[in-house]
């Protein structure tokens, strides 16, 4: 149900593959969301966010968030997916 909710534009649930985060959108016209740790339907624990690891990796490469030179693979799941 969670995956279906992410695809449904009428439900304010989002998935950010870049950080492997699920969240509830803040419905204020922006892109903010509140990270959730458990599925709202089945209460199963969701995967741990990789945001801190992402930041450490890009900073280790000499970049800061927002830098246009960050390699494209860091814009989605490719940077943490097994090759």
MDAnalysis code that builds the backbone (N, CA, C; Angstrom):
import MDAnalysis as mda
import numpy as np

u = mda.Universe.empty(249, n_residues=83, atom_resindex=np.repeat(np.arange(83), 3), trajectory=True)
u.add_TopologyAttr("name", ["N", "CA", "C"] * 83)
u.add_TopologyAttr("resid", np.arange(1, 84))
u.add_TopologyAttr("resname", ["UNK", "UNK", "UNK", "UNK", "UNK", "UNK", "UNK", "UNK", "UNK", "UNK", "UNK", "UNK", "UNK", "UNK", "UNK", "UNK", "UNK", "UNK", "UNK", "UNK", "UNK", "UNK", "UNK", "UNK", "UNK", "UNK", "UNK", "UNK", "UNK", "UNK", "UNK", "UNK", "UNK", "UNK", "UNK", "UNK", "UNK", "UNK", "UNK", "UNK", "UNK", "UNK", "UNK", "UNK", "UNK", "UNK", "UNK", "UNK", "UNK", "UNK", "UNK", "UNK", "UNK", "UNK", "UNK", "UNK", "UNK", "UNK", "UNK", "UNK", "UNK", "UNK", "UNK", "UNK", "UNK", "UNK", "UNK", "UNK", "UNK", "UNK", "UNK", "UNK", "UNK", "UNK", "UNK", "UNK", "UNK", "UNK", "UNK", "UNK", "UNK", "UNK", "UNK"])
u.atoms.positions = np.array([
    [0.825, -1.194, 0.000],
    [0.000, 0.000, 0.000],
    [0.869, 1.258, 0.000],
    [2.013, 1.193, 0.674],
    [2.894, 2.351, 0.737],
    [3.399, 2.716, -0.659],
    [3.828, 1.733, -1.422],
    [4.310, 2.000, -2.790],
    [3.210, 2.594, -3.656],
    [1.984, 2.116, -3.498],
    [0.859, 2.671, -4.249],
    [0.602, 4.112, -3.832],
    [0.710, 4.385, -2.548],
    [0.476, 5.742, -2.039],
    [1.495, 6.729, -2.593],
    [2.747, 6.300, -2.718],
    [3.797, 7.170, -3.264],
    [3.453, 7.576, -4.697],
    [2.830, 6.686, -5.450],
    [2.490, 6.959, -6.849],
    [1.210, 7.775, -7.005],
    [0.410, 7.859, -5.954],
    [-0.885, 8.537, -6.012],
    [-0.717, 10.013, -5.653],
    [-0.947, 10.923, -6.611],
    [-0.751, 12.348, -6.330],
    [-1.736, 12.936, -5.315],
    [-2.789, 12.184, -4.975],
    [-3.762, 12.694, -3.994],
    [-3.387, 12.333, -2.559],
    [-2.345, 11.510, -2.396],
    [-1.901, 11.103, -1.053],
    [-0.549, 11.755, -0.796],
    [-0.419, 12.508, 0.295],
    [0.827, 13.252, 0.552],
    [1.967, 12.409, 1.136],
    [2.229, 11.270, 0.496],
    [3.346, 10.415, 0.899],
    [4.380, 10.482, -0.219],
    [5.649, 10.577, 0.132],
    [6.702, 10.679, -0.867],
    [7.823, 9.693, -0.576],
    [8.564, 9.356, -1.625],
    [9.777, 8.558, -1.478],
    [10.883, 9.300, -2.203],
    [11.983, 9.545, -1.504],
    [13.134, 10.230, -2.088],
    [14.239, 9.196, -2.229],
    [14.414, 8.701, -3.455],
    [15.366, 7.616, -3.683],
    [16.798, 8.036, -3.381],
    [17.103, 9.305, -3.558],
    [18.456, 9.808, -3.296],
    [18.913, 9.491, -1.873],
    [17.984, 9.577, -0.928],
    [18.319, 9.334, 0.480],
    [17.652, 8.068, 1.037],
    [16.885, 7.374, 0.209],
    [16.118, 6.201, 0.634],
    [15.208, 6.570, 1.810],
    [14.463, 7.668, 1.624],
    [13.582, 8.171, 2.677],
    [12.128, 8.184, 2.217],
    [11.248, 7.762, 3.116],
    [9.809, 7.925, 2.932],
    [9.392, 9.078, 3.826],
    [8.400, 9.828, 3.375],
    [7.954, 10.934, 4.197],
    [6.544, 11.363, 3.890],
    [6.036, 12.204, 4.770],
    [4.731, 12.829, 4.597],
    [5.007, 14.251, 4.143],
    [4.465, 14.601, 2.986],
    [4.699, 15.924, 2.420],
    [4.066, 17.001, 3.281],
    [4.768, 18.122, 3.405],
    [4.217, 19.311, 4.039],
    [3.481, 20.034, 2.915],
    [2.174, 20.105, 3.031],
    [1.356, 20.631, 1.949],
    [1.263, 22.154, 2.058],
    [2.369, 22.803, 1.655],
    [2.428, 24.270, 1.700],
    [2.911, 24.849, 0.377],
    [2.941, 24.006, -0.657],
    [3.392, 24.452, -1.964],
    [4.876, 24.231, -2.203],
    [5.615, 23.830, -1.158],
    [7.041, 23.580, -1.301],
    [7.336, 22.103, -1.485],
    [8.589, 21.750, -1.254],
    [9.000, 20.353, -1.438],
    [9.364, 19.669, -0.117],
    [9.076, 20.300, 0.993],
    [9.424, 19.742, 2.304],
    [8.580, 18.511, 2.628],
    [9.170, 17.643, 3.435],
    [8.460, 16.468, 3.919],
    [9.022, 16.082, 5.282],
    [8.213, 15.358, 6.035],
    [8.610, 14.864, 7.350],
    [8.931, 13.388, 7.183],
    [10.167, 13.022, 7.493],
    [10.604, 11.634, 7.337],
    [9.816, 10.742, 8.294],
    [9.382, 9.599, 7.773],
    [8.692, 8.617, 8.611],
    [9.562, 7.365, 8.706],
    [9.477, 6.688, 9.822],
    [10.292, 5.509, 10.054],
    [9.496, 4.212, 9.986],
    [8.168, 4.335, 9.984],
    [7.299, 3.162, 9.936],
    [6.209, 3.376, 8.902],
    [5.819, 2.306, 8.233],
    [4.739, 2.367, 7.258],
    [3.444, 2.728, 7.982],
    [2.709, 3.743, 7.492],
    [1.450, 4.128, 8.140],
    [0.359, 3.065, 8.040],
    [0.478, 2.117, 7.110],
    [-0.547, 1.103, 6.921],
    [-0.249, -0.183, 7.687],
    [0.972, -0.704, 7.542],
    [1.258, -1.998, 8.171],
    [2.152, -1.879, 9.415],
    [2.665, -0.700, 9.692],
    [3.527, -0.391, 10.851],
    [4.898, -1.059, 10.782],
    [5.253, -1.586, 9.611],
    [6.566, -2.195, 9.434],
    [7.639, -1.104, 9.419],
    [8.788, -1.407, 10.031],
    [9.906, -0.449, 10.040],
    [10.412, -0.277, 8.614],
    [10.614, 0.974, 8.219],
    [11.101, 1.291, 6.879],
    [12.624, 1.299, 6.872],
    [13.239, 1.214, 5.688],
    [14.704, 1.248, 5.624],
    [15.243, 2.534, 6.258],
    [16.404, 2.436, 6.839],
    [17.043, 3.593, 7.464],
    [17.437, 4.594, 6.382],
    [17.235, 5.870, 6.665],
    [17.626, 6.929, 5.736],
    [19.136, 6.904, 5.512],
    [19.532, 7.194, 4.293],
    [20.954, 7.248, 3.956],
    [21.441, 8.690, 3.772],
    [20.670, 9.653, 4.232],
    [21.015, 11.069, 4.063],
    [22.395, 11.392, 4.647],
    [22.685, 10.960, 5.866],
    [23.983, 11.259, 6.485],
    [25.129, 10.617, 5.707],
    [24.915, 9.397, 5.234],
    [25.939, 8.716, 4.439],
    [26.166, 9.439, 3.109],
    [25.069, 9.907, 2.486],
    [25.162, 10.669, 1.240],
    [25.996, 11.927, 1.456],
    [25.682, 12.661, 2.523],
    [26.444, 13.881, 2.825],
    [27.918, 13.573, 3.037],
    [28.212, 12.516, 3.784],
    [29.610, 12.146, 4.027],
    [30.315, 11.792, 2.718],
    [29.623, 11.081, 1.847],
    [30.256, 10.691, 0.583],
    [30.529, 11.889, -0.317],
    [29.546, 12.776, -0.463],
    [29.788, 13.912, -1.366],
    [30.822, 14.863, -0.781],
    [30.814, 15.020, 0.538],
    [31.837, 15.873, 1.161],
    [33.212, 15.235, 1.039],
    [33.264, 13.906, 1.103],
    [34.520, 13.193, 0.903],
    [35.072, 13.378, -0.499],
    [34.181, 13.664, -1.439],
    [34.585, 13.933, -2.814],
    [34.905, 15.415, -3.037],
    [34.730, 16.222, -1.974],
    [35.046, 17.648, -2.075],
    [33.878, 18.534, -2.478],
    [32.648, 18.023, -2.350],
    [31.465, 18.795, -2.730],
    [30.625, 19.141, -1.508],
    [29.771, 20.132, -1.660],
    [28.754, 20.482, -0.675],
    [27.398, 20.321, -1.352],
    [26.331, 20.083, -0.570],
    [25.006, 19.957, -1.177],
    [24.699, 21.175, -2.053],
    [24.092, 20.917, -3.187],
    [23.744, 21.992, -4.109],
    [24.794, 22.281, -5.167],
    [25.992, 21.727, -4.987],
    [27.065, 21.935, -5.963],
    [26.669, 21.269, -7.279],
    [26.685, 22.017, -8.350],
    [26.273, 21.500, -9.665],
    [27.245, 20.461, -10.222],
    [28.424, 20.335, -9.626],
    [29.428, 19.378, -10.112],
    [29.297, 17.994, -9.470],
    [28.378, 17.822, -8.540],
    [28.182, 16.503, -7.918],
    [27.827, 15.509, -9.018],
    [28.509, 14.356, -9.070],
    [28.205, 13.365, -10.108],
    [26.719, 12.983, -10.117],
    [26.174, 12.772, -11.304],
    [24.741, 12.472, -11.493],
    [24.271, 11.272, -10.683],
    [25.165, 10.295, -10.472],
    [24.730, 9.097, -9.743],
    [24.283, 9.424, -8.321],
    [24.668, 10.575, -7.785],
    [24.275, 10.963, -6.432],
    [22.904, 11.644, -6.389],
    [22.218, 11.721, -7.528],
    [20.903, 12.359, -7.568],
    [19.758, 11.375, -7.347],
    [20.080, 10.081, -7.250],
    [19.051, 9.073, -7.000],
    [19.677, 7.854, -6.321],
    [19.048, 6.698, -6.446],
    [19.475, 5.476, -5.752],
    [20.779, 4.876, -6.275],
    [21.266, 5.301, -7.420],
    [22.434, 4.662, -8.038],
    [23.672, 4.670, -7.150],
    [23.840, 5.688, -6.305],
    [25.073, 5.781, -5.509],
    [25.116, 4.714, -4.417],
    [23.979, 4.218, -3.960],
    [23.997, 3.184, -2.908],
    [23.574, 1.809, -3.403],
    [23.075, 1.727, -4.624],
    [22.645, 0.436, -5.166],
    [23.865, -0.428, -5.462],
    [23.725, -1.708, -5.248],
    [24.824, -2.629, -5.538],
    [25.041, -2.691, -7.039],
    [26.279, -2.604, -7.432],
    [26.615, -2.616, -8.865],
    [26.660, -4.027, -9.397],
])
